Structures are given as C-alpha cells and as structure tokens.
Amino acid sequence: MDFEFTDDQVSLRDAVAKWVEKGFDFSRRHALAKAGGKTREVYAELAELGLTGLAVPEAHGGMAFGAVEAMVVMEELGRGLVNAPFAAAALVSPALLQAAPQEVQAAWFPKIADASALVVPALQERAARYKLSHVTTTATQAGGAWQLSGQKSVVPAADEADAFIVPARISGGASDTAGIGLFLVEKGASGVTATGYATQDGGRAGELKLANATATLITTDGWATLEKAVDVGIAAACAEGVGAMDRMVAITVDYLNTRKQFGTTLATFQALRHRTADVKMQLELGRSMSYYATLKLGEAAPQRRRSISQAKVQLGNSMRFVGQACTQMHGGIGVTDEYISSHYFKRLTMLEMAYGDTLHHLGEVSDRMQDTAGVFA
C-alpha cells in the first residue's frame, strides 16, 4: 500500500507548518491559555489559510478536500499545540450539516468556509458516559417551528460560537438510536444560554442550555450522520495526537541530548535510551493506527465504527505512554507551567478522553467482534 503523500498534500502540510512556526509560537499559545483559552482570532487566521473550508463542498465556497488532507492539517496543528476549535468547527460540523436540506446548506456552509460564523457541535450530555445515543434533549414542534429543551456539556468554544448543531430526541427512549434528530440552533435565538470556561489543556469549552429554543431542522433521522461525524472527530483527534506526540518526543530527545548529570548528557544513560526507544515505538504504533482510522472513514458503518474504535484504543494507549514517559524523563521541569512539554502532556491527556476514552472504545471494539471473538480465520 502506498503511504506517500501527494504534492498537494505536502504543500498543505508545509503551509500549516509555516504558519505555526511564524504565527503561533509557545509564548502566544501560553498567553492565550492563561487568558482563558479564547481563540476566535486564531480561528480567523486559519480561515485566511483556507483551512476552515477544508471539508465544505466546492459549490458552497469550500475546497471539498478529503480525510487524508484533514489528517495532514490536524497533525501539524497538533505539533503546534494550536488551541482553537478547528476539528469541531471545520470538520465535524460540516459532516453533520451534510444531512441538511439544500437551503440550510446554502445558508451555513459559506459562513463556515470563510469563518464568518463559528458553528460547533454540541453533542455531550450529563450521565451519557460517552454513549452517543444517550440523548435527553427534546425536540417538539410548535406552530410549524421546532423548539429544543435540554442541556449539552463540554461544548467546544461555547461562549465564542455563533451557532450549534444539536442532537435532540424527537421520539423513543433516552438511549434509543431511532428518534434522534439533528438541529441547528443560533446563539442569539430565544431560550439559548451559553456559558464558557477554560479547559485543563488551555482550550475553551462550555455549557449550552436550551429552554424552548427555536431551532432549524437538519434531519429527523440523524443517527447515521451523527455516527459518521463523530468518527470524523475521532480520526481528527488521533491525527492531532500523533502530531503532539511527535513534537513532545522531539523536545524530550533534545532535552536528553543537552541536559547533563554526573558530568555527562542524559542521552548517554542506557536506561533512558531504552525508554526513548519504547516511546518512539508507541509513537509509530499510534501513527500507523491514525492512518488506518483516516483511510477507514470511507467504509460502511459497521467496518468503519470498529476500525475507528480500534484506532482510538491504540492512540489512547500511545498518548498516555508517551506523555507519561516523556514527562518522567524530564524530571521536575516536565510538570511546570512555564515549560512547553507539560502543555503537550495536558493536551494528550485531553485527547485520550475526547469522543470516548480508551476503556470505552475497548468496549466498543469488543461489542463489534463477538462473531469472531477476536480470532480471524
């Protein structure tokens, strides 16, 4: 199988890498995190590079690039530790909006492409425990219009967003896959309250409360679209994790090559060399499974969902191992807020929990392997 990137993909990677190097150094990132994590201006700069239109159809002003291009971008944003809601707003939201009627797409896709509107998914609910079908937010029709009531948690950039894409229950029980609709809710609509808070990794999230809030219908049968969009988000998180691990390993190797103890550099200690080899092996395992997740996004739902969960399990293990090992090899400085490596560790920890932690996805893999019990003929 050919894993070489095309010239266009290499050019895209280089463009993002150059922006990160020149426009988003650690001092800027650290200042934004200390100020609460608001990054709307950073998102606007990504729009100037054309990245916010990455997954938007060409007919609506986007570039209609595929999953591999998204992976390339996410790796570089991970390396740069860019704390903007790019994956949520520019990859997951367009995937959800694909199910909307043409008039809704025509109204919102161009705004997403040029970043004049920040549209984020609001998926998580309290007590869901990563279960995607757990939807208690309700959708009712009143006078020909849809109204939503409920609460969504850990919504990316909730207090900075202009609109939200919300799964809400039209019918069925709290955990049924049937009866879930998708709706677009504008921040300025009556009954909408969005509050924000800083996250542990220097980003921004918040709570979204809906009280008979006016909403625009995307689709009344949203389960398949919701699953696909979340898989897009997981693949993006895997790619970002690879980029972050890659950079954290490079920082650690540089530290071992310069820091001296007992009159010699740490890199000469055999135990640390073995530990570094283990770290690099986990990085490459994570990289291969990130590629696997991206390439499986075009498969049918059963194969895609299992493959994505398999990738998330490996990335969860790799991110935890790399983050902990690199921090330990740094010693005390590795956990200080002033040192860049600690911020990579925080981000890797958050990514491990994004869209379901390792144990959750291990259960998902197990549920989807019952026919073979893990043994393949």
N, C-alpha and C positions, 0 to 999 in steps of 0.2 A: 504494500500500500504506500502511495506517495504522500509524505507528510510535508513536502516542500510548499512554502507559501508562494503565491503568485506575485508578480511585480507590483500590482495594485495593492495587495495586502501588505507587502513590505513597505511601500510608500506610506500607507495609512499608519502602520506601526511607527515609522520614523517621524511622521508629523506629530503624533501624540507624544512620543518620547521627547521631541524637541520642545514642545510646549511645556511639558512637565519640568524639564531641565531649566528652561529660561523663566517660566512664569509661575511655577508652583514649588518653590524650594521649601525645606523643612521649616524655616523661620516663618514663612507665610502660613503654612499649614498649622503650625503650633499656635500662632496668634489667633487664627480663626477658631481653633478648638477652645482656646482659653476664653474667647469672647462669646461662647455658647454654641458654636458649630453652624451658624447660618452661612450658607454658601451660594446664595442666589447669584451673586456676581461671578462666582467661579463657573456656575452652570451657564451663564451668558457667554463666558469665554469659550466654553466647549461648543456652544452654538456657533460662534464665529468660525470655529474649525469645521463646521458642518456635521458635527457628531450627533447632535440631537435629532437630525433627520435620518440617521443610520437605518432605522427599521421602518420608516414611513414610506408608503408607496410613492413611486415617482409621480403618479397622477395628482398627488396632493403636496408636491413640493419636496419630497424626500429623496433618498438615494436608493432605497429598496435593497440594501445590502443584506447578505445572509448571515447565518450563525457564525461562520468562521471569522468574518470581519468583526462581528461583535466580540468574539473571544479575543482577537488581537487587541482591540481597543481596551477591553477590561483588564488584560494582563498589564498593559502599560499604565493604566490608572491605578492598578494595584501596586505596581512598583513605585509610583509616585505618591502613594498613600493619599489620593485625592478624595477628600471627604465631601463630595457632592452627590446628590441622589440620582446619578446618571443611569444606573441599571434599572431602577424603579421607574423613572420617568421616561427614559428614551428607549427602553427595551420591553419591559413588562407591560406598561400602559398601552403602547401601540399593539402588542399582541392581544390584549383584551379588547381594544377598540376595533379589531378586525371583524368582530361579530356584529358590529353596529350597522344600522341602515345607512345607505349612501349619504343621506342628508346630514346625519350625525358625523360621519367620517369627514365629509367636506367641511363641516364647521370646526372640527377639532384637530384633524391631522396637520393642517398647515400651521396651526398655533404651536403644536408640539414640535414640528420641524424647525421653526425659527425661534423657538423658546420664548415666544411672546406669552405663552401660558405654560405653567408648570403643572402637569397633570400626573398625579401619583396614585398607585393602587392602595386601597385601604382594605386589607384582607383579614388581618388577625383579630380574633375576639378573645375575651377573657374565658378561661376554662377550656379552650379548644385543644390545648396541648399539641399544637401543630397539626391537628386534624382539619384538613382543608374543607371537608363537608360540614363541619360544625358551624352553622350559620343561624344565629338567632335574631339578627336584624331583620325586621319585617318590611315588606313592601305591599302597599294597598293602593287601590285605585279610588280616587275621589273626584267626581266631576270630569272624568276623562283624563285626569293627570295622575301621575304616580307620586306617592309620598312614602318616605322611609323613616323608620324609627329604630334606634339601637345605638350601639357604641362600638367603635373599632379602636384597637390599641396598637401602639408602636408603628404608627403611620409615618413613612419617611417624609421629613420636612413638612409636617402637617401644618404648621403655622406660616409657612412660606408658600405653600401650594395655592394655585388658583382654582383647581377642581380635583375631584376624587372619583375614582372608579371603584364602585362598592358592590360586592355580592350581597344580595338580600333575599330572604325567603318569601316566595310567593305562595308556596303550599308545602305540605309534608312536615315530617318531624324535624327536630333540631339537627340531626346528623344525616338526614337523607341526602343522597346525591341528586335526586329528582326534586324539582320545585325551586331551584336556585336561579334567580335572575341576576343580570348584571346591569348596573345603573351608573350614570354619570351625574354627580352632584357638584354644583358650583359653590364655591366657598361663600359667595355673597347671598346665597339663597336663604330664605327664612327658615328658621329651625336648625341651622348649621352652626356648630360651635367647634372650633379647632384650637387646641392649646398645644404649645410646644415645650420641649425640654432637651437638654444636651444629653447625648449618649456617652457611654464609657469610652468609646473609641474616638471621640472628638467630632462626631457627626450630630445630626439633629433628627428627632422624631417627635411624635406627639399623640394626643388622643383626639378622636373625632366623635362628637356626639350629635346624633340626628334626632330631632323631635318633629315628626310630621314634615320632614324637609322635602321640598319639591325636587324631583329627580327626572332625568331624561332616560328613557328606556334604551338599553343597548340590545339586550336579548332576554327573552323569558326562559330560555333553555341554555343556561350559562356554564353547566358543569364541564363539558369537554373543553370549552375555551379557557375556563379557569385553570384546569389541569395543565393545559399546554403553556399558558402564560407563566405559571409557577415553575414549570420545567425550564422555561427560558431564563427565569430569575435564578434558578439553582445553577444552571450552566454558567451564567454570568458570575455568580458567587465563586464557583470553582475556578474560573479563569482569573478572577481578581485575587483569589487566594494563591494561585501559582505565582503571579507577579509579585505579590507581597512576600511570599516565602523566598523567591529568587533574590530579591533585594536584601532581605534580612540575612540570608546566608552570606551574601557578598560582604555586608557590613561586618558580620562576625569573623569571616576569614581575614578581612583587613585588620580587624582588632587583634586577632591572634598573631598576625604577622608583624605587628608593631609593638604590642604590649610586652614588656619584659618582666620576668620574675627570676630571681636567683641568677641574674646576670645573663639570661638568655630569653629569646622570644618564646611566647606560649606555644607557637606553632611547632616548636621542636619537641614538645612533650608527646610521647606516643599515645597516651590515653586520650588526649584532646584530638589528635589526628584521627584516631579510630572513631571518636564521637562525631567529628566532622564528616567522615565518610558515611556514617549512618544517617546523618542529617541530609546529605546530598542524595542518598538513595531514596529517602522519603520524599524529597522534592521531586525527583524524577518519576516516582510512582504516582504522585499527585498530578504531575504534568500530563502523563500518559492517560490518566483517567479523566482529566479535564478535556483533552482532545476527544476521548471516547464519548463523553457527555454531549459535546457540541455536535459531533457527527451523528449522534442518535436522535437529535431533535426532529429530524425529518421522518422518523419511523412511525408506524402505527402506535396508538396509545399504549397497549399492553407492553410491547417491547421497549418503547421509549421510557415509560414510567419506571420500569425495573432498572433499566440502564442508568437513568439519571440518579436513582437512589443508590445504586452500586457506586457510582462516581462520588456521590456526596459522602458515603461511608469512608471511602479511601481518602478523600480530601479532608474530612473531619479528623481522621487519624493522623494524616500527614501534617496538617496545620497545628494540631496540638503538640505533636512530637517536635517539629521544627521550632515552634515558638518557645516551648519549654527548654529544649536543649540549647538553643542559641542564647537565651536569657541566662541560663546557668553558666555557660562558658564565658559570658561577660562578667559574671560576679555581681557585686553590688550596684555598679553603674548601670547594669542592664534593666533595672526597675525604676530608675529615676526619670522624672517627667522631662528633664532637660535633654535627655539622650534619645536619639531617634529610634533606636532599636525597641525601646519599651512601647512606642506607639504602634510599631508593626505587630508586636505581641498582642496588644489590645485589639487591633483590627482583626487579626487572625482568630482570636477568641470569639469575637462577634460574628465573623463569617461562619465559624463552625456551628453556630446556633441558628443562622439565617435559614428560613424556609424548612425548619426541622433539623434537630441536632443529630449527631451520629447514631445514637441509640434508636431514635425514631426511624431513621432511614434503614437501619439494620432490620428493624421490624417490617418495614415496607418490602425490603428485598426478600425476607423470609416468607411473607404472605404471598409473594408472586413466584415462589419457587416450589410450591407444595407438590406440583405434579412430578417433579424430578427429585425433590428432597436434596437438591444441590449436586446430584450425580448426573452427569451428562453421558449419554450413550455415544 
